[in-house]
Amino acid sequence: MSDADDEHLQIQVPSVTKRDLGQRALDTREPIRMIVLRALQAYGVNVPTEAISDRRKRS
């Protein structure tokens, strides 16, 4: 799966939810994107495992 296969999804969440996601990202040193994709996968949404990666660490 490449970035070309990705699509943008924009949602509004309560500020407390965004703060919690931000704190989790700080605690785990992972991007919010990874945390959300992992949560969606746990909920049963089809998320390819290779999509759950830190895109910032690509060389």
N, C-alpha and C positions, 0 to 999 in steps of 0.2 A: 504494500500500500504506500502510495506517495502523497506528497502534499497536494498534488494535482487532483487526487481523489477526495480531498477534504472539501467540505462545504461550510459556510459560515452559518452560525446559529446565534441569534442574539435574544436574550431573555431579560426580563426584569425580575429581581428577587428582592425580598425585604432586606433592609440595610443590616439587620442583625445576622441574616444568612450570609451576606457578602463578607461581613466582618469575621464570622466563624470560618468561612472558607479561606479567607486571607490568613487567619491565625494558624489554621491547619497547614497551609502552604508554608508558612514560616517554620512551624514545628517539624514538618517532615522534609523540608527543603525540596519540595516538588511544586511544579506549577499548578495553579488552580485547575487548568485543563485536565491534568492527569487525575486529580482528585475527583472531579466531576465525571470523567469517563469511567473511572473505576466504580464509582457509586452507581452509575447507570448500568454497568455490566452486572453488578450485584443485584440490581433490581430486575434483571432479566432482559434488558435491552441488548440487542446484538451489537457488540463492540469488539472488533478484531483486537486480539491481544497485542499485536504489534503497533496498534494505534495508541496504546497507553505507554507512551515514552516521552521523555523530556526532549523536545525538539531543539532546545537551546544548546544541547551538548553535541550536536552534529558537527563533524569536521569537514 
